[in-house]
Amino acid sequence: MKRIRLQFKFSQEKTQQLILVDFNDQLKEPIEKWLAHSTKYIFNQQSYPHRAFSLFLFDSQYRLLLQQRSNAKKTFPLLWANTCCSHQLYHGNENDALMKYRLSEYYVRQRTLAELNFDIKDTKIELIQKIIYSAKDSDQFGEYELDYIYFAKLEQEQPKIEWNPEEVQDCKWLSQREFLQFKQQNQKKFTPWFNLINDTYLMNWWTKYQENNKSFIQQETIVKLN
């Protein structure tokens, strides 16, 4: 029964339309989800990224929630990543500056609820920066994303997460010190985008976020990481 559910879910996802954008985050066209993730599309000279998001969720003590992706994931199964990652879906008004951010925040909250069974509807989320990266997972699938990076802080101290096992294998709340130890031991088990963010910005962002120093926030900055 579980296999049937997953096959049905995959067939539904194949019909989803993602938001193909240029390198300035301007809408080009909708693109079918698994075409956007196919290596034949990603690794050619005419390809463009699709819009995505990555949430970094902290507890009241600024411990970061990491997620290990489920073995059922089509890309990068069982690898560790930040709290929640997914895609905005195409609606037709994605070039409207106000709507594209409202829709992105909506999908951050919806996917966090779907994957982690944790509701952040009353939690302030902040767009930190945008990154572009590409990564190959297999001969068939990979990622090519213009990724909105979001931070959010809870008022609770390390709340229990009862994740969805079809989406998530495991979760960990880690302080900065614990994270650095975990990274040293598990870096080869991190998703490519998580490694790229770790190796460039994360510790500086994390430190300034704890200090309530917003100087690191550059919402309209787009940086190509590889």
Backbone bond lengths (Angstrom), bond angles and torsions (degrees), N, CA, C in turn:
res aa  C-N    CA-C-N  psi(-1)  N-CA   C-N-CA  omega(-1)  CA-C   N-CA-C  phi
1 M - - - 1.465 - - 1.532 111.60 -
2 K 1.338 116.82 -41.16 1.459 119.83 179.50 1.520 110.41 -61.39
3 R 1.341 117.19 -42.09 1.463 120.67 -179.81 1.525 110.43 -62.80
4 I 1.335 117.21 -40.60 1.461 121.27 178.72 1.525 110.40 -62.67
5 R 1.351 116.32 -42.96 1.464 120.83 178.29 1.523 111.06 -59.92
6 L 1.325 116.08 -44.14 1.455 120.39 -178.42 1.525 111.20 -67.38
7 Q 1.337 117.20 -38.06 1.462 120.21 177.67 1.525 110.75 -64.97
8 F 1.343 116.56 -40.19 1.458 120.82 178.27 1.528 110.24 -65.42
9 K 1.331 115.61 -43.19 1.454 120.46 178.57 1.524 110.86 -60.11
10 F 1.342 116.78 -43.78 1.457 121.04 -179.95 1.526 110.66 -63.46
11 S 1.346 117.45 -41.33 1.463 120.73 179.73 1.530 110.40 -63.67
12 Q 1.353 116.96 -37.01 1.464 120.06 176.36 1.521 111.05 -66.60
13 E 1.347 116.59 -43.02 1.446 120.84 -177.99 1.524 111.66 -64.00
14 K 1.323 116.86 -32.08 1.463 120.34 -178.94 1.520 111.60 -61.34
15 T 1.325 117.44 -27.16 1.461 121.21 -178.66 1.524 112.09 -88.31
16 Q 1.326 118.41 -7.19 1.455 120.66 -179.79 1.533 110.36 -68.48
17 Q 1.324 115.29 143.73 1.454 121.64 178.75 1.524 109.49 -106.12
18 L 1.326 116.73 121.40 1.459 122.02 175.82 1.521 109.80 -92.76
19 I 1.331 115.72 177.38 1.467 121.71 -173.00 1.525 108.57 -108.35
20 L 1.317 116.35 102.76 1.459 121.18 176.90 1.524 108.67 -79.34
21 V 1.345 116.04 130.93 1.468 120.85 -177.35 1.519 110.25 -131.44
22 D 1.337 115.66 162.76 1.461 119.29 173.09 1.523 109.02 -85.22
23 F 1.318 116.80 -172.33 1.464 120.15 -173.87 1.527 112.96 -78.22
24 N 1.345 116.20 -0.92 1.463 121.63 173.62 1.520 111.44 -109.60
25 D 1.338 117.02 14.94 1.462 123.90 178.45 1.528 112.10 66.40
26 Q 1.329 116.93 30.87 1.457 121.12 174.98 1.530 108.80 -99.70
27 L 1.316 115.34 137.54 1.463 121.77 -175.31 1.524 111.80 -60.41
28 K 1.336 115.15 132.90 1.460 120.47 171.41 1.530 110.00 -104.23
29 E 1.350 116.25 -55.06 1.465 120.21 -178.09 1.532 108.21 -174.62
30 P 1.323 117.26 164.56 1.469 118.83 169.98 1.522 109.52 -73.39
31 I 1.330 115.95 154.42 1.461 120.87 178.26 1.522 108.55 -142.15
32 E 1.311 116.37 136.67 1.471 121.51 179.76 1.532 109.41 -61.72
33 K 1.319 115.97 138.85 1.465 122.10 -168.18 1.521 113.17 -53.95
34 W 1.328 117.20 -50.57 1.462 117.82 -173.18 1.515 113.30 -80.98
35 L 1.336 117.50 -17.95 1.463 119.31 168.20 1.525 109.39 -67.32
36 A 1.337 116.50 -43.45 1.464 120.90 179.01 1.525 112.07 -60.52
37 H 1.341 116.63 -26.30 1.469 120.97 -179.17 1.529 113.21 -99.21
38 S 1.305 118.11 2.00 1.465 120.12 -177.95 1.524 110.17 -81.68
39 T 1.314 116.18 138.39 1.469 120.06 -179.48 1.529 111.44 -64.05
40 K 1.340 117.25 -30.27 1.465 119.49 178.63 1.515 111.13 -62.62
41 Y 1.344 116.04 -35.32 1.463 118.85 176.97 1.529 110.96 -79.54
42 I 1.317 117.16 -47.98 1.470 121.12 -171.54 1.516 111.95 -60.22
43 F 1.329 116.11 -47.23 1.463 119.87 -170.04 1.527 111.08 -99.37
44 N 1.341 114.43 57.68 1.461 119.76 168.54 1.523 107.81 -137.70
45 Q 1.310 116.75 162.28 1.463 120.45 -169.86 1.521 113.71 -71.62
46 Q 1.335 117.93 -13.18 1.457 120.65 -177.99 1.535 112.96 -99.37
47 S 1.308 118.65 5.04 1.461 120.92 -173.36 1.534 111.77 -81.54
48 Y 1.334 114.12 156.05 1.460 122.34 175.76 1.525 108.98 -131.82
49 P 1.330 117.33 158.49 1.476 119.78 179.04 1.522 111.51 -77.99
50 H 1.330 115.19 161.18 1.462 120.16 170.36 1.533 108.33 -107.74
51 R 1.320 114.96 155.78 1.459 120.84 -177.61 1.531 109.73 -74.51
52 A 1.324 116.55 137.14 1.467 122.89 -179.12 1.521 108.60 -146.56
53 F 1.341 115.83 178.72 1.464 119.46 176.80 1.523 109.86 -144.70
54 S 1.330 114.91 154.32 1.467 122.65 174.57 1.525 108.22 -135.39
55 L 1.330 116.05 121.92 1.467 121.77 179.74 1.522 110.74 -100.02
56 F 1.334 115.60 134.19 1.462 123.59 171.36 1.525 106.44 -113.51
57 L 1.333 116.03 107.00 1.463 121.66 -175.64 1.527 109.88 -103.72
58 F 1.337 115.91 127.56 1.464 122.60 -179.00 1.526 109.83 -113.78
59 D 1.339 115.39 149.34 1.462 119.13 173.23 1.533 109.03 -86.19
60 S 1.323 116.85 -172.52 1.464 120.54 -175.36 1.529 112.66 -66.93
61 Q 1.343 117.24 -19.68 1.462 122.23 177.96 1.522 112.28 -99.28
62 Y 1.325 116.11 13.22 1.459 123.93 179.37 1.528 112.93 63.45
63 R 1.334 115.59 31.68 1.463 119.55 167.70 1.520 108.25 -82.78
64 L 1.307 116.09 138.82 1.461 122.46 -176.37 1.527 109.98 -94.53
65 L 1.326 116.15 136.74 1.462 121.80 177.35 1.529 109.28 -90.42
66 L 1.337 115.83 118.25 1.463 122.05 174.85 1.520 109.74 -100.93
67 Q 1.318 114.76 150.59 1.461 121.99 178.65 1.524 110.40 -121.81
68 Q 1.333 116.42 133.51 1.461 120.60 168.09 1.527 107.73 -95.57
69 R 1.321 116.35 123.79 1.455 120.68 -175.19 1.526 111.54 -68.66
70 S 1.306 116.01 145.33 1.459 121.99 -179.11 1.528 111.57 -63.45
71 N 1.311 115.20 153.18 1.460 120.55 175.16 1.529 111.54 -67.21
72 A 1.334 117.48 -14.84 1.467 121.64 179.75 1.529 112.35 -81.73
73 K 1.331 118.17 -9.48 1.451 121.16 -179.08 1.529 110.92 -64.41
74 K 1.341 116.02 138.81 1.463 120.26 178.62 1.523 111.86 -72.24
75 T 1.325 117.43 -28.68 1.461 120.91 177.56 1.524 110.16 -123.19
76 F 1.318 115.19 137.68 1.462 124.48 174.90 1.530 113.81 52.14
77 P 1.342 117.60 49.57 1.470 119.66 178.28 1.520 111.53 -64.65
78 L 1.330 115.64 145.58 1.467 125.92 174.69 1.526 113.97 66.79
79 L 1.328 118.26 6.20 1.456 119.96 175.19 1.530 109.86 -88.23
80 W 1.327 114.70 152.30 1.465 121.04 179.91 1.521 110.58 -87.03
81 A 1.324 115.31 144.77 1.464 121.41 179.49 1.520 108.89 -146.87
82 N 1.326 115.12 -176.38 1.460 120.67 174.02 1.524 109.82 -68.83
83 T 1.297 117.75 -173.59 1.463 122.55 -165.84 1.521 113.50 -58.58
84 C 1.327 117.08 -47.87 1.467 120.43 -176.43 1.524 108.44 -156.96
85 C 1.324 116.49 136.18 1.464 122.64 178.49 1.523 108.88 -136.50
86 S 1.325 116.01 137.67 1.461 118.65 175.35 1.526 108.84 -167.92
87 H 1.346 116.27 -158.81 1.453 122.13 -174.22 1.519 111.32 -128.33
88 Q 1.298 115.61 143.89 1.451 121.07 165.35 1.537 107.87 -72.64
89 L 1.307 117.53 146.18 1.461 121.53 177.69 1.533 110.03 -100.17
90 Y 1.318 114.75 154.44 1.464 121.14 -176.94 1.525 111.24 -73.58
91 H 1.346 115.85 132.05 1.464 121.57 176.66 1.522 112.44 -125.89
92 G 1.308 118.42 -19.11 1.455 120.76 177.56 1.507 115.22 111.76
93 N 1.343 118.44 -12.71 1.475 120.85 -179.61 1.528 110.73 -121.41
94 E 1.327 116.08 33.42 1.459 120.10 -172.86 1.521 114.27 -74.50
95 N 1.325 118.20 -9.75 1.462 119.23 176.29 1.516 112.75 -91.29
96 D 1.322 116.87 -8.24 1.460 120.96 174.84 1.528 107.97 -72.46
97 A 1.330 117.17 117.72 1.471 121.06 -171.51 1.523 111.94 -56.78
98 L 1.337 116.76 -41.57 1.459 119.66 -178.68 1.518 110.77 -69.89
99 M 1.332 117.16 -46.58 1.461 120.75 -175.40 1.519 112.53 -68.01
100 K 1.326 118.17 -36.94 1.466 118.24 -176.58 1.531 110.89 -65.23
101 Y 1.335 116.93 -32.61 1.459 118.80 178.21 1.528 111.55 -79.00
102 R 1.324 116.73 -37.29 1.459 118.88 175.65 1.530 111.09 -62.49
103 L 1.326 116.30 -43.73 1.467 119.69 179.08 1.521 111.40 -65.86
104 S 1.326 117.23 -38.17 1.462 120.13 179.12 1.523 110.65 -63.45
105 E 1.326 116.91 -44.67 1.464 119.99 178.05 1.525 110.83 -63.86
106 Y 1.321 116.68 -37.93 1.469 120.48 176.58 1.530 110.56 -58.47
107 Y 1.332 117.14 -46.65 1.463 119.47 -178.05 1.526 112.22 -70.26
108 V 1.328 117.96 -32.17 1.473 120.15 174.30 1.521 109.42 -58.11
109 R 1.313 117.17 -48.18 1.469 121.30 -177.66 1.528 111.05 -68.44
110 Q 1.327 117.24 -41.01 1.461 120.57 -178.96 1.520 112.17 -65.78
111 R 1.326 116.94 -43.46 1.468 119.37 -178.11 1.529 111.33 -72.39
112 T 1.330 117.70 -33.32 1.463 119.70 175.84 1.530 109.79 -62.94
113 L 1.312 116.64 -41.38 1.459 120.73 176.95 1.528 110.95 -66.25
114 A 1.324 118.22 -43.21 1.464 121.95 -177.60 1.526 112.20 -67.52
115 E 1.328 117.31 -39.15 1.464 120.49 -175.15 1.523 112.60 -87.01
116 L 1.318 116.62 -38.64 1.468 120.81 -171.66 1.521 113.38 -111.26
117 N 1.338 117.28 -3.37 1.467 121.29 -175.27 1.523 110.78 52.81
118 F 1.332 115.49 38.03 1.457 121.30 -177.14 1.524 108.39 -129.44
119 D 1.320 116.41 123.81 1.454 122.16 -173.39 1.522 110.96 -94.09
120 I 1.325 117.11 118.78 1.470 120.78 178.05 1.535 110.66 -112.97
121 K 1.338 116.59 28.53 1.470 119.64 -175.48 1.524 112.29 -62.53
122 D 1.332 118.24 -27.05 1.461 121.18 -179.60 1.528 112.72 -101.51
123 T 1.334 116.52 10.23 1.460 121.61 -178.43 1.526 109.59 -100.65
124 K 1.315 116.70 131.86 1.460 120.68 177.58 1.520 109.83 -70.26
125 I 1.325 116.54 127.92 1.455 120.40 174.12 1.524 108.56 -115.16
126 E 1.326 115.51 142.08 1.458 120.63 -175.37 1.527 110.26 -123.23
127 L 1.332 115.79 129.49 1.457 121.13 172.56 1.522 108.25 -73.85
128 I 1.337 116.10 124.13 1.463 121.14 -175.25 1.526 111.35 -95.88
129 Q 1.320 115.67 -48.74 1.453 121.39 -175.53 1.527 107.34 -168.84
130 K 1.326 116.98 171.07 1.462 121.74 173.92 1.523 108.36 -120.58
131 I 1.321 115.67 141.01 1.459 120.41 177.46 1.523 109.74 -127.35
132 I 1.317 116.42 154.83 1.461 122.71 171.05 1.521 107.69 -118.54
133 Y 1.311 116.52 133.53 1.466 120.78 175.87 1.524 108.35 -151.99
134 S 1.325 114.94 161.87 1.463 121.32 171.97 1.518 108.41 -134.13
135 A 1.329 116.54 152.58 1.467 121.22 -178.53 1.516 109.07 -157.58
136 K 1.321 115.79 140.14 1.461 122.14 177.20 1.515 109.47 -100.22
137 D 1.325 116.27 131.13 1.460 121.24 176.52 1.522 111.33 -101.24
138 S 1.338 116.51 -41.40 1.461 121.79 -178.57 1.520 107.55 -151.15
139 D 1.332 116.43 -176.88 1.458 119.22 176.47 1.522 111.97 -64.87
140 Q 1.336 116.86 -21.28 1.453 121.05 -176.84 1.526 114.09 -98.02
141 F 1.336 116.34 -42.23 1.456 119.77 -167.73 1.523 113.52 -126.04
142 G 1.326 114.64 153.70 1.454 122.02 175.18 1.511 109.74 -164.00
143 E 1.333 116.20 -162.13 1.460 122.09 179.03 1.524 109.52 -133.90
144 Y 1.323 115.50 143.59 1.466 122.27 170.98 1.520 105.66 -146.59
145 E 1.339 116.22 99.41 1.458 120.34 -166.62 1.522 112.55 -129.45
146 L 1.321 113.96 145.52 1.457 121.64 160.45 1.525 104.31 -100.63
147 D 1.320 114.84 105.05 1.461 123.11 -163.74 1.529 110.86 -103.72
148 Y 1.337 116.32 121.24 1.454 121.87 173.69 1.535 107.89 -81.71
149 I 1.331 117.07 121.17 1.458 121.77 -179.87 1.529 109.37 -95.72
150 Y 1.331 115.99 121.03 1.465 122.06 -179.20 1.525 110.84 -115.65
151 F 1.344 115.63 141.16 1.459 122.73 169.67 1.532 108.23 -113.60
152 A 1.337 115.10 146.52 1.465 120.87 174.03 1.521 108.58 -148.97
153 K 1.327 115.78 144.96 1.466 121.19 -179.69 1.522 109.87 -125.09
154 L 1.333 115.37 130.08 1.457 122.04 178.06 1.521 110.44 -86.33
155 E 1.306 115.97 160.74 1.455 120.94 173.06 1.528 110.87 -87.79
156 Q 1.333 116.68 -8.68 1.465 121.87 -177.74 1.525 111.09 -93.51
157 E 1.319 115.10 155.99 1.453 120.75 176.79 1.525 109.30 -98.40
158 Q 1.323 115.92 108.84 1.461 124.21 174.22 1.540 112.46 48.10
159 P 1.322 118.32 61.14 1.470 119.71 179.18 1.522 111.80 -64.06
160 K 1.317 115.46 152.00 1.460 120.90 178.40 1.522 109.41 -71.91
161 I 1.323 116.59 135.20 1.455 122.60 179.64 1.527 108.97 -111.39
162 E 1.313 116.45 121.37 1.463 121.45 176.52 1.528 107.36 -105.08
163 W 1.325 115.18 84.16 1.461 121.19 -170.03 1.537 112.51 -73.72
164 N 1.316 113.92 162.93 1.454 122.49 176.01 1.528 108.50 -81.85
165 P 1.338 120.06 114.55 1.468 121.44 -174.58 1.530 113.63 -66.80
166 E 1.324 118.36 -16.68 1.462 120.03 175.26 1.521 111.48 -76.68
167 E 1.328 116.47 -16.06 1.463 121.53 -179.24 1.526 112.77 -111.46
168 V 1.323 116.13 -33.51 1.465 121.34 -168.26 1.525 109.99 -131.70
169 Q 1.326 115.48 135.79 1.462 122.03 176.90 1.524 112.13 -90.55
170 D 1.346 116.71 -37.65 1.464 120.25 -175.75 1.528 108.45 -163.54
171 C 1.323 116.52 164.09 1.462 123.00 176.55 1.519 109.54 -140.57
172 K 1.338 116.04 153.77 1.463 121.70 176.41 1.523 109.45 -145.16
173 W 1.339 116.44 136.39 1.462 122.39 167.79 1.524 107.70 -95.12
174 L 1.341 117.89 124.58 1.459 120.74 -175.70 1.527 111.32 -132.51
175 S 1.336 115.47 135.43 1.459 120.63 169.91 1.534 108.56 -73.01
176 Q 1.316 116.82 172.75 1.472 119.12 177.91 1.529 111.37 -57.88
177 R 1.325 116.27 -45.94 1.466 119.60 -179.05 1.522 110.64 -62.76
178 E 1.315 116.79 -45.70 1.462 120.74 179.22 1.522 111.00 -64.33
179 F 1.315 116.10 -36.92 1.458 119.50 179.18 1.523 111.21 -64.04
180 L 1.325 117.34 -44.34 1.465 120.13 -179.89 1.524 111.28 -62.20
181 Q 1.320 117.20 -37.70 1.470 120.41 176.15 1.531 110.53 -66.70
182 F 1.322 115.88 -43.55 1.462 120.78 179.62 1.526 110.70 -63.83
183 K 1.314 116.97 -40.83 1.462 121.53 178.40 1.523 111.06 -62.08
184 Q 1.323 116.59 -43.21 1.461 120.43 -179.75 1.526 111.64 -60.19
185 Q 1.313 115.86 -35.79 1.463 120.92 -177.47 1.527 113.58 -86.48
186 N 1.343 116.70 -21.80 1.471 119.55 -167.98 1.517 115.03 -130.72
187 Q 1.334 118.46 13.57 1.459 119.80 -172.55 1.533 112.15 -57.24
188 K 1.329 117.57 -34.08 1.466 120.38 179.05 1.526 111.81 -72.82
189 K 1.334 116.16 -7.73 1.463 120.78 178.06 1.527 111.36 -106.24
190 F 1.338 116.83 14.58 1.463 122.14 176.37 1.525 109.52 -95.04
191 T 1.342 115.73 149.93 1.459 119.65 174.08 1.535 109.44 -66.18
192 P 1.331 117.27 155.63 1.474 119.13 -178.22 1.519 113.51 -58.87
193 W 1.350 117.84 -43.36 1.467 118.76 -179.03 1.517 111.62 -65.75
194 F 1.336 116.92 -35.42 1.459 120.11 179.68 1.522 110.30 -67.57
195 N 1.327 117.07 -41.89 1.463 120.03 175.95 1.522 111.63 -61.49
196 L 1.327 117.52 -43.07 1.465 120.50 -179.13 1.523 111.18 -62.52
197 I 1.320 116.85 -43.24 1.475 120.56 178.53 1.524 110.50 -67.05
198 N 1.345 116.51 -41.74 1.470 120.33 178.03 1.514 111.61 -59.31
199 D 1.325 116.14 -42.32 1.461 121.19 -173.01 1.528 112.90 -78.02
200 T 1.322 117.29 -9.83 1.458 119.35 -177.21 1.531 112.64 -117.02
201 Y 1.316 117.56 -57.86 1.458 120.73 -165.45 1.527 116.57 -118.61
202 L 1.316 118.30 -26.72 1.458 119.53 -160.65 1.525 114.16 -57.00
203 M 1.324 118.41 -49.33 1.459 119.07 -174.62 1.527 111.95 -64.57
204 N 1.319 117.34 -37.88 1.470 120.38 176.19 1.519 110.49 -65.51
205 W 1.328 117.40 -46.04 1.464 121.10 177.85 1.527 110.57 -59.13
206 W 1.314 115.85 -47.54 1.469 122.07 -175.92 1.532 110.35 -60.32
207 T 1.345 116.35 -46.61 1.463 121.12 -179.45 1.529 111.28 -61.63
208 K 1.315 116.57 -47.14 1.468 119.75 -178.94 1.522 111.54 -68.00
209 Y 1.316 116.76 -34.40 1.464 120.44 177.48 1.528 110.48 -62.18
210 Q 1.332 117.24 -41.83 1.468 121.41 176.50 1.517 111.74 -62.84
211 E 1.322 116.28 -33.83 1.467 121.67 -178.36 1.527 112.18 -83.69
212 N 1.325 115.84 0.30 1.469 121.98 -175.22 1.525 111.17 57.17
213 N 1.311 114.90 33.95 1.467 122.93 177.30 1.524 107.45 -98.70
214 K 1.335 116.29 106.67 1.462 120.70 -173.68 1.527 113.41 -87.82
215 S 1.326 117.26 9.99 1.467 119.97 -176.12 1.530 112.49 -65.34
216 F 1.321 117.93 -19.73 1.469 120.91 -178.44 1.524 112.37 -81.21
217 I 1.327 117.80 -12.12 1.462 121.09 -176.07 1.530 109.58 -79.02
218 Q 1.342 115.37 121.83 1.461 122.64 178.94 1.522 108.00 -135.64
219 Q 1.323 115.11 78.76 1.452 120.87 -167.64 1.516 114.73 -61.48
220 E 1.319 118.20 -31.48 1.461 120.73 -177.72 1.531 113.03 -99.49
221 T 1.326 116.00 4.10 1.466 119.78 177.50 1.518 110.35 -80.75
222 I 1.326 116.15 132.76 1.460 122.49 177.68 1.519 107.87 -119.31
223 V 1.342 117.01 121.14 1.456 121.52 -177.20 1.534 108.69 -119.73
224 K 1.315 116.68 129.50 1.465 122.16 175.97 1.524 108.02 -86.68
225 L 1.333 117.65 118.88 1.454 121.47 -172.98 1.537 114.20 -93.06
226 N 1.317 117.90 -15.84 1.478 119.17 175.18 1.509 110.57 -155.96
